[in-house]
Amino acid sequence: MPKGAKDCPACGATVGCRSHECDCGHLFKSAIAGTPEHERNEEPGFFPVSGYTITTPAGKCPVAFEGDLESWVGHLQSHCEPNRYAASALRYWLRGLVNVDEYKALAPGLPALCGEGA
């Protein structure tokens, strides 16, 4: 078989390496690099693995801060169930959502709301 060609198992003809079908009608299977997004079982935006703590979030905060720290933390924690966000992840987002003075007042309460403090 010459370089850059493949043999048809049905008729024995030599076809180009990028051919998907032989003249006899035989279909060559393509190698699949990965599963396309539309064939995955998980819903977009949800975590496929469960039971871990997210310490460093990616992207912007999925929940707007509207003044009440406890409800904001509760909504974020329910957003990522069955996983949970660590206080460090919430501090990262809180820095960008409130001014410096509010951040200094609110940040110390995050570990207790995340179940990390004594």
MIDREN-540126 format. One record per atom (N, C-alpha, C): x, y, z; atom name; residue in one letter. Coordinates in steps of 0.05 Angstrom, whole numbers, plus 32768, in hexadecimal, padded with zeros to 4 digits. Example, Ala and Ser with C-alpha at 12.3 -4.5 7.8 and 13.67 -1.06 7.14 Angstrom:
% MIDREN-540126
NODE/8108/7F8E/809C/N/a
NODE/80F6/7FA6/809C/CA/a
NODE/8108/7FBE/809C/C/a
NODE/8101/7FD3/808E/N/s
NODE/8111/7FEB/808F/CA/s
NODE/8102/8001/809D/C/s
END
This chain:
% MIDREN-540126
NODE/8011/7FE9/8000/N/m
NODE/8000/8000/8000/CA/m
NODE/8012/8019/8000/C/m
NODE/800D/802B/7FEE/N/p
NODE/801E/8043/7FED/CA/p
NODE/8018/8056/8004/C/p
NODE/802C/8066/800A/N/k
NODE/802A/807A/8020/CA/k
NODE/8012/808D/801A/C/k
NODE/8002/8093/802E/N/g
NODE/7FEB/80A5/802A/CA/g
NODE/7FD3/8097/801E/C/g
NODE/7FD1/807D/8020/N/a
NODE/7FBA/806E/8016/CA/a
NODE/7FB3/8058/8029/C/a
NODE/7F9A/804D/8025/N/k
NODE/7F92/8037/8035/CA/k
NODE/7F82/8023/8022/C/k
NODE/7F82/800A/802B/N/d
NODE/7F74/7FF6/801B/CA/d
NODE/7F58/7FF1/8026/C/d
NODE/7F45/7FEE/8013/N/c
NODE/7F2A/7FE8/801A/CA/c
NODE/7F28/7FCA/8022/C/c
NODE/7F1D/7FC4/803A/N/p
NODE/7F1B/7FA8/8042/CA/p
NODE/7F06/7F99/8032/C/p
NODE/7EF3/7FA7/8025/N/a
NODE/7EDD/7F9A/8017/CA/a
NODE/7EE6/7F91/7FFB/C/a
NODE/7EF3/7FA4/7FEC/N/c
NODE/7EFA/7F9D/7FD0/CA/c
NODE/7F18/7F9D/7FCB/C/c
NODE/7F28/7FA6/7FDE/N/g
NODE/7F45/7FA6/7FDA/CA/g
NODE/7F50/7FBD/7FCB/C/g
NODE/7F40/7FD0/7FC3/N/a
NODE/7F49/7FE7/7FB4/CA/a
NODE/7F59/7FFA/7FC7/C/a
NODE/7F6B/8009/7FBB/N/t
NODE/7F7B/801D/7FCB/CA/t
NODE/7F6E/8038/7FC8/C/t
NODE/7F68/8044/7FDE/N/v
NODE/7F5B/805F/7FDE/CA/v
NODE/7F6C/8072/7FEE/C/v
NODE/7F66/808C/7FEB/N/g
NODE/7F75/80A0/7FF9/CA/g
NODE/7F71/809E/8017/C/g
NODE/7F85/80A8/8026/N/c
NODE/7F85/80A5/8044/CA/c
NODE/7F6E/80B5/8051/C/c
NODE/7F64/80CA/8043/N/r
NODE/7F4F/80DB/804F/CA/r
NODE/7F33/80D3/8044/C/r
NODE/7F32/80BE/8034/N/s
NODE/7F18/80B5/8029/CA/s
NODE/7F07/80A9/803F/C/s
NODE/7EEE/80AF/803F/N/h
NODE/7EDB/80A3/8052/CA/h
NODE/7ECB/808C/8046/C/h
NODE/7ECC/808A/802C/N/e
NODE/7EBC/8076/801E/CA/e
NODE/7ECB/806C/8006/C/e
NODE/7ECA/8052/8001/N/c
NODE/7ED6/8046/7FEA/CA/c
NODE/7EC2/8047/7FD3/C/c
NODE/7ECC/8043/7FBA/N/d
NODE/7EBA/8042/7FA2/CA/d
NODE/7EA6/802B/7FA4/C/d
NODE/7EAE/8016/7FB3/N/c
NODE/7E9C/7FFF/7FB5/CA/c
NODE/7E86/8004/7FCA/C/c
NODE/7E88/8019/7FD9/N/g
NODE/7E73/8020/7FED/CA/g
NODE/7E7B/801B/800A/C/g
NODE/7E93/800F/800E/N/h
NODE/7E9C/800A/8029/CA/h
NODE/7EA2/8025/8037/C/h
NODE/7E98/8027/8050/N/l
NODE/7E9D/8040/8060/CA/l
NODE/7EB3/803A/8074/C/l
NODE/7EC7/804D/8074/N/f
NODE/7EDD/804B/8087/CA/f
NODE/7ED5/8059/80A1/C/f
NODE/7EDB/804E/80B8/N/k
NODE/7ED5/805B/80D1/CA/k
NODE/7EEA/8070/80D8/C/k
NODE/7EE1/8087/80E1/N/s
NODE/7EF4/809C/80E9/CA/s
NODE/7EFB/8099/8106/C/s
NODE/7F13/80A0/810E/N/a
NODE/7F1B/80A0/812A/CA/a
NODE/7F0E/80B8/8137/C/a
NODE/7F03/80B4/814F/N/i
NODE/7EF6/80CA/815D/CA/i
NODE/7F09/80D4/8173/C/i
NODE/7F10/80ED/8171/N/a
NODE/7F23/80F9/8184/CA/a
NODE/7F16/80FC/81A0/C/a
NODE/7EFD/8102/81A1/N/g
NODE/7EEF/8106/81BB/CA/g
NODE/7ED1/8105/81B6/C/g
NODE/7EC3/8105/81CB/N/t
NODE/7EA5/8104/81C9/CA/t
NODE/7E9B/8121/81C4/C/t
NODE/7E8C/8125/81AE/N/p
NODE/7E81/8140/81A9/CA/p
NODE/7E70/8149/81C0/C/p
NODE/7E6E/8163/81C4/N/e
NODE/7E5F/816E/81DB/CA/e
NODE/7E42/8165/81DB/C/e
NODE/7E36/8164/81C3/N/h
NODE/7E19/815D/81C2/CA/h
NODE/7E14/813F/81CA/C/h
NODE/7E29/812F/81CC/N/e
NODE/7E25/8113/81D3/CA/e
NODE/7E2D/810D/81F0/C/e
NODE/7E36/8121/81FF/N/r
NODE/7E3D/811D/821B/CA/r
NODE/7E24/811B/822C/C/r
NODE/7E27/810C/8242/N/n
NODE/7E10/8107/8253/CA/n
NODE/7E0A/811D/8267/C/n
NODE/7E1F/812D/826E/N/e
NODE/7E1A/8141/8283/CA/e
NODE/7E0E/815A/8277/C/e
NODE/7E00/8169/8287/N/e
NODE/7DF4/8182/827E/CA/e
NODE/7E0A/8197/827F/C/e
NODE/7E0A/81AA/826C/N/p
NODE/7E1E/81BF/826C/CA/p
NODE/7E1C/81D0/8285/C/p
NODE/7E33/81D7/8290/N/g
NODE/7E34/81E8/82A8/CA/g
NODE/7E33/81D9/82C2/C/g
NODE/7E31/81BE/82C2/N/f
NODE/7E30/81AE/82DA/CA/f
NODE/7E4A/819E/82DB/C/f
NODE/7E51/8197/82F3/N/f
NODE/7E6A/8188/82F8/CA/f
NODE/7E66/816A/82F4/C/f
NODE/7E76/815D/82E4/N/p
NODE/7E73/8141/82DF/CA/p
NODE/7E7D/8130/82F7/C/p
NODE/7E8F/813B/8308/N/v
NODE/7E9A/812C/831E/CA/v
NODE/7E8E/8138/8337/C/v
NODE/7E88/8128/834B/N/s
NODE/7E7B/8133/8363/CA/s
NODE/7E8B/812E/837C/C/s
NODE/7E86/813F/8390/N/g
NODE/7E92/813B/83AA/CA/g
NODE/7EAC/8149/83AF/C/g
NODE/7EB3/815D/839F/N/y
NODE/7ECC/816B/83A3/CA/y
NODE/7EC8/8188/83AA/C/y
NODE/7EDC/8195/83B5/N/t
NODE/7EDB/81B1/83BC/CA/t
NODE/7EE9/81C2/83A7/C/t
NODE/7EDC/81D6/839D/N/i
NODE/7EE7/81E8/8389/CA/i
NODE/7EF5/81FE/8398/C/i
NODE/7F10/81FF/8396/N/t
NODE/7F1F/8214/83A4/CA/t
NODE/7F26/822B/8393/C/t
NODE/7F28/8227/8379/N/t
NODE/7F2F/823C/8366/CA/t
NODE/7F1A/823C/834F/C/t
NODE/7F08/824F/834F/N/p
NODE/7EF3/824F/833B/CA/p
NODE/7EFE/8259/8320/C/p
NODE/7EF0/8252/830B/N/a
NODE/7EF7/825B/82F0/CA/a
NODE/7EE1/826E/82E6/C/a
NODE/7EE9/8284/82DB/N/g
NODE/7ED5/8296/82D0/CA/g
NODE/7EC8/82A8/82E4/C/g
NODE/7EB3/82B6/82DA/N/k
NODE/7EA5/82C9/82EC/CA/k
NODE/7E91/82BB/82FE/C/k
NODE/7E8A/82C8/8313/N/c
NODE/7E77/82BD/8327/CA/c
NODE/7E5C/82B7/831A/C/c
NODE/7E51/82A0/831D/N/p
NODE/7E37/8299/8310/CA/p
NODE/7E1F/82A5/831F/C/p
NODE/7E23/82B1/8337/N/v
NODE/7E0D/82BC/8346/CA/v
NODE/7E14/82D9/834E/C/v
NODE/7E02/82EB/8349/N/a
NODE/7E06/8307/8350/CA/a
NODE/7E04/830B/836E/C/a
NODE/7E15/831C/8379/N/f
NODE/7E14/8323/8395/CA/f
NODE/7E00/833A/8399/C/f
NODE/7DED/8335/83AB/N/e
NODE/7DD8/8349/83AF/CA/e
NODE/7DD6/8353/83CC/C/e
NODE/7DED/8353/83DA/N/g
NODE/7DEE/835F/83F5/CA/g
NODE/7DEC/834B/840C/C/g
NODE/7DE1/8334/8408/N/d
NODE/7DDF/8320/841E/CA/d
NODE/7DF3/830A/841A/C/d
NODE/7E08/8309/842B/N/l
NODE/7E1D/82F5/8427/CA/l
NODE/7E13/82D9/842B/C/l
NODE/7E02/82D4/843F/N/e
NODE/7DF9/82B8/8444/CA/e
NODE/7DE9/82AD/842D/C/e
NODE/7DD7/82BD/8422/N/s
NODE/7DC6/82B3/840B/CA/s
NODE/7DD7/82AF/83F2/C/s
NODE/7DEB/82C1/83EE/N/w
NODE/7DFD/82BF/83D7/CA/w
NODE/7E0D/82A5/83D9/C/w
NODE/7E19/829F/83F1/N/v
NODE/7E28/8287/83F4/CA/v
NODE/7E16/826E/83F0/C/v
NODE/7DFE/826F/83FC/N/g
NODE/7DEC/8258/83F9/CA/g
NODE/7DE4/8253/83DC/C/g
NODE/7DE0/8269/83CD/N/h
NODE/7DD9/8265/83B1/CA/h
NODE/7DF0/825A/83A1/C/h
NODE/7E08/8264/83A7/N/l
NODE/7E20/8259/8399/CA/l
NODE/7E25/823C/839F/C/l
NODE/7E22/8235/83B9/N/q
NODE/7E26/8219/83C1/CA/q
NODE/7E12/8206/83B4/C/q
NODE/7DF9/8210/83B1/N/s
NODE/7DE4/81FF/83A4/CA/s
NODE/7DE9/81FD/8386/C/s
NODE/7DF7/8212/837B/N/h
NODE/7DFD/8213/835F/CA/h
NODE/7E10/81FC/8356/C/h
NODE/7E22/81F5/8368/N/c
NODE/7E37/81E1/8361/CA/c
NODE/7E33/81C6/836E/C/c
NODE/7E1C/81C1/837B/N/e
NODE/7E17/81A7/8387/CA/e
NODE/7E1B/8190/8374/C/e
NODE/7E25/817A/837B/N/p
NODE/7E2C/816F/8396/CA/p
NODE/7E48/8177/839F/C/p
NODE/7E55/8189/8391/N/n
NODE/7E6F/8194/8399/CA/n
NODE/7E6A/81AC/83AB/C/n
NODE/7E80/81B9/83B2/N/r
NODE/7E7C/81D2/83C2/CA/r
NODE/7E94/81E4/83BC/C/r
NODE/7E8F/81FE/83C0/N/y
NODE/7EA4/8212/83BD/CA/y
NODE/7EB2/8217/83D8/C/y
NODE/7ECC/8219/83D7/N/a
NODE/7EDB/8220/83EF/CA/a
NODE/7ED9/823E/83F3/C/a
NODE/7EDF/8247/840B/N/a
NODE/7EDE/8264/8412/CA/a
NODE/7EF1/8274/8400/C/a
NODE/7F07/8268/83F8/N/s
NODE/7F1A/8276/83E7/CA/s
NODE/7F0E/827C/83CB/C/s
NODE/7EFE/8269/83C1/N/a
NODE/7EF1/826E/83A7/CA/a
NODE/7EDC/8285/83AA/C/a
NODE/7ECE/8285/83C0/N/l
NODE/7EBA/829A/83C3/CA/l
NODE/7EC7/82B5/83C8/C/l
NODE/7EDE/82B5/83D6/N/r
NODE/7EED/82CF/83DA/CA/r
NODE/7EF6/82D9/83BF/C/r
NODE/7EFF/82C8/83AE/N/y
NODE/7F08/82D0/8393/CA/y
NODE/7EF2/82DF/8384/C/y
NODE/7EDA/82D4/8384/N/w
NODE/7EC3/82E1/8377/CA/w
NODE/7EBA/82FA/8385/C/w
NODE/7EB9/82F9/83A0/N/l
NODE/7EAF/830F/83AF/CA/l
NODE/7EC0/8328/83AB/C/l
NODE/7EDA/8325/83A7/N/r
NODE/7EEC/833C/83A2/CA/r
NODE/7EE4/834C/838A/C/r
NODE/7ED9/833F/8376/N/g
NODE/7ED1/834C/835E/CA/g
NODE/7EB4/8356/835E/C/g
NODE/7EA5/834E/8372/N/l
NODE/7E89/8355/8373/CA/l
NODE/7E82/836D/8385/C/l
NODE/7E93/8372/8399/N/v
NODE/7E8E/8387/83AC/CA/v
NODE/7EA6/839A/83AE/C/v
NODE/7EA2/83B1/83BB/N/n
NODE/7EB9/83C3/83BE/CA/n
NODE/7ECB/83B9/83D5/C/n
NODE/7EE1/83C6/83D9/N/v
NODE/7EF6/83BD/83EC/CA/v
NODE/7EEB/83BC/8408/C/v
NODE/7EDD/83D1/8410/N/d
NODE/7ED3/83D2/842C/CA/d
NODE/7EBF/83BC/8432/C/d
NODE/7EAD/83B7/841F/N/e
NODE/7E99/83A1/8422/CA/e
NODE/7EA8/8386/8423/C/e
NODE/7EBC/8383/8412/N/y
NODE/7ECB/836A/8411/CA/y
NODE/7ED8/8365/842C/C/y
NODE/7EE5/8379/8438/N/k
NODE/7EF2/8376/8451/CA/k
NODE/7EDE/836F/8467/C/k
NODE/7EC6/8378/8465/N/a
NODE/7EB2/8372/847A/CA/a
NODE/7EA6/8356/8475/C/a
NODE/7EA2/834E/845C/N/l
NODE/7E95/8335/8456/CA/l
NODE/7EA7/831C/8456/C/l
NODE/7EBF/831F/844C/N/a
NODE/7ED1/8308/8448/CA/a
NODE/7ED6/82F8/8461/C/a
NODE/7ED9/8303/8479/N/p
NODE/7EDE/82F2/8491/CA/p
NODE/7EC7/82DF/8496/C/p
NODE/7EAF/82E4/848D/N/g
NODE/7E99/82D2/8492/CA/g
NODE/7E97/82BA/847F/C/g
NODE/7EA6/82BA/846A/N/l
NODE/7EA4/82A5/8456/CA/l
NODE/7EAC/8289/8460/C/l
NODE/7EC2/8286/846F/N/p
NODE/7EC9/826A/8477/CA/p
NODE/7EB3/825D/8488/C/p
NODE/7EA6/826C/8499/N/a
NODE/7E90/8261/84AA/CA/a
NODE/7E78/8259/8498/C/a
NODE/7E72/8269/8484/N/l
NODE/7E5B/8263/8473/CA/l
NODE/7E62/824B/8460/C/l
NODE/7E7B/8246/845B/N/c
NODE/7E83/8230/844A/CA/c
NODE/7E8A/8217/845B/C/c
NODE/7E87/8218/8475/N/g
NODE/7E8C/8201/8486/CA/g
NODE/7EA9/81FC/848A/C/g
NODE/7EBA/8210/8489/N/e
NODE/7ED7/820C/848B/CA/e
NODE/7EE2/8215/84A6/C/e
NODE/7ED5/8228/84B3/N/g
NODE/7EE1/8233/84CB/CA/g
NODE/7ED8/8225/84E4/C/g
NODE/7EE6/822B/84F9/N/a
NODE/7EE0/821F/8513/CA/a
NODE/7ECC/8231/8522/C/a
END
